Amino acid sequence: MFIYLVFMLPALFLTMWAQSRVRGAFNKYSKVPNAQGLNGMDVARVLMRNEGLEHVRVEQIPGNLTDHYDPRNKVMRLSQGSIHAPSIAALAIVAHELGHAAQDKQGYVWLQVRSGLVGFANIGSQLGMWLVIGGLFLAVSSPLGEAIAWTGIILFSAAVAFTLVTLPVEFNASARARQMLARNGLVTVQETDGVNQILNAAALTYVAAAAQAISQLLYFITLIGGRRN
């Protein structure tokens, strides 16, 4: 238990801090109207028309901060908190998701790599952990157990790789978002700080997710190595 806490507590604290920053930035800037008076749907229409992204469909989904772009179906799904509010938060969130749409249109390599890893990552995150744990228990009575545990490590590594590949994808989407908003005159100098706060806080959550995945992987490797010693 002590070893687990040594590996996981720093990443857990980073995750909690990142989530707190995202909620704080969203709660603050979702209440601040943007100078253009545009809600999220309005922002989407302007950027899609001017940036050559009119092929993207827009759908509404429940909740807040549930926004995402689906490259397989070319759909941007906007949460209730983004699509109707004429806020600075809506500017940042919609532009970020359309940043992903622009990546998809241009064949951005890291987005393609991430899309290719999705299936492996889903299997690795779910099955890998159980193979490690099951393999360690089985290793008490059978040499086959360690091989099973290492198979779990390999599978779980796909999930870790997914979190790492996600970082350049998200950072690049945020950079594109800033450029699109500025290029289309949708943000004032004063609003830029709010947009940056939201995008930077969101980026930190992906850093935290990668740190947590890496910590989990190192913990599993330590368990197998400790058993051998």
Secondary structure, DSSP 4 states (H G I P E B T S, - for coil): -HHHHHHHHHHHHHHHHHHHHHHHHHHHHTSSB-TT---HHHHHHHHHHHTT-TT-EEEEESSSS--EEETTTTEEEEEHHHHS--BHHHHHHHHHHHHHHHHHHHT-HHHHHHHHHHHHHHHIIIIIHHHHHHHHHHTTT-THHHHHHHHHHHHHHHHHHHHHHHHHHHHHHHHHHHHHHHHTT---HHHHHHHHHHHHHHHHHHHHHHHHHHHHHHHHHHHHHHHH-
